[in-house]
Amino acid sequence: MSIAEARAYNTLSEALEKHTGQTVPANRHWRIDMALKPLMRRNSVPDLQTLAALIEIDADPKLTRACVEAMVNNETSFFRDQPNFALLTGPVLDNIRDLRMDKKRLRIWSAACSTGQEAYSLAIAIAENAEKWRGWTVQILGTDVSASALAQAREGRYSQFEIQRGLPVMQMLRHFEQQGEEWVAKDSIRKMVTFTEHNMLTPVRHFGRFDVILCRNMLMYLSDEKRTHVLESIAPSLEDGGLLMLGAAETVIGQTQKFRASKEFRGFYETSQQQENAQVAKLSLTG
């Protein structure tokens, strides 16, 4: 690799990290090539060095944004990490339901939701237990930094390859309609989910508080400092008794003191304040 090529990769990697927090290790620079080739063709940019030079001076803010969005890792699928997802939609939501019987309101935030499969998986799981949630207000919010990913999420439109990744055939037929070679979520599912743009590196907007926050398989692409920032920025958005769900390879250990592992649900986390409050309540009862 020439010095010019190495500098181009560094410039593009730095742009991605600046805008999204995601990093691309040197041994995965091939992902930058794959992500940006279509964009370069559309914009008649001859090579990565030229593109990097344009991005470095932000010659065209629209091009910079498109470049960053193209490099964002949008890997996702329906019911991803199925055993953990089953724990969420079964015992975890049952526990939340018991805690919220007085208000009968359930709010879930799918952070870094990419093209929406996670949020729609939640909607499907709740819809297929309609009797359990009858009379409840259920709100699912999906957020992502990528405007193009959110555009697809709002349409609920997926290719044959995307729809088959993790979604059983019977659920696909119940909740999606085929349009040509694509599958589109039915209105009954789409109306359960709201999508809006949000960068997890910026302060959390006025989304309110949530019973469950999913922030899965995003922290692994961030530096330690940015992981801590994201975790501590979302902690105030979790309701009392609420739970945070991370990816199977992610943890709060060594990242923040705001969260601690749930003693009841493996792979889930509650705020440290919740655990302290629970301990105080336990001591007052036994005292």
HELIX and SHEET records of a PDB file:
HELIX    1   1 ILE A    3  THR A   20  1                                  18    
HELIX    2   2 ALA A   26  ARG A   28  5                                   3    
HELIX    3   3 TRP A   30  ARG A   42  1                                  13    
HELIX    4   4 LEU A   48  GLU A   56  1                                   9    
HELIX    5   5 PRO A   61  MET A   71  1                                  11    
HELIX    6   6 GLN A   82  LEU A   87  1                                   6    
HELIX    7   7 LEU A   88  VAL A   92  3                                   5    
HELIX    8   8 LEU A   93  LEU A   99  1                                   7    
HELIX    9   9 GLN A  117  ALA A  127  1                                  11    
HELIX   10  10 ALA A  147  GLU A  155  1                                   9    
HELIX   11  11 GLN A  160  GLN A  164  1                                   5    
HELIX   12  12 VAL A  169  HIS A  175  1                                   7    
HELIX   13  13 ASP A  187  ARG A  190  1                                   4    
HELIX   14  14 LEU A  219  TYR A  221  5                                   3    
HELIX   15  15 ASP A  224  ILE A  234  1                                  11    
HELIX   16  16 ALA A  235  SER A  237  5                                   3    
HELIX   17  17 SER A  272  THR A  286  1                                  15    
SHEET    1   A 7 VAL A 193  GLU A 197  0                                        
SHEET    2   A 7 THR A 137  ASP A 144  1                                        
SHEET    3   A 7 ARG A 105  SER A 110  1                                        
SHEET    4   A 7 PHE A 210  CYS A 215  1                                        
SHEET    5   A 7 LEU A 238  LEU A 246  1                                        
SHEET    6   A 7 PHE A 268  THR A 271 -1                                        
SHEET    7   A 7 PHE A 259  ALA A 261 -1                                        
SHEET    1   B 3 ARG A 157  SER A 159  0                                        
SHEET    2   B 3 GLU A 182  ALA A 185 -1                                        
SHEET    3   B 3 PHE A 176  GLN A 179 -1                                        
END                                                                             
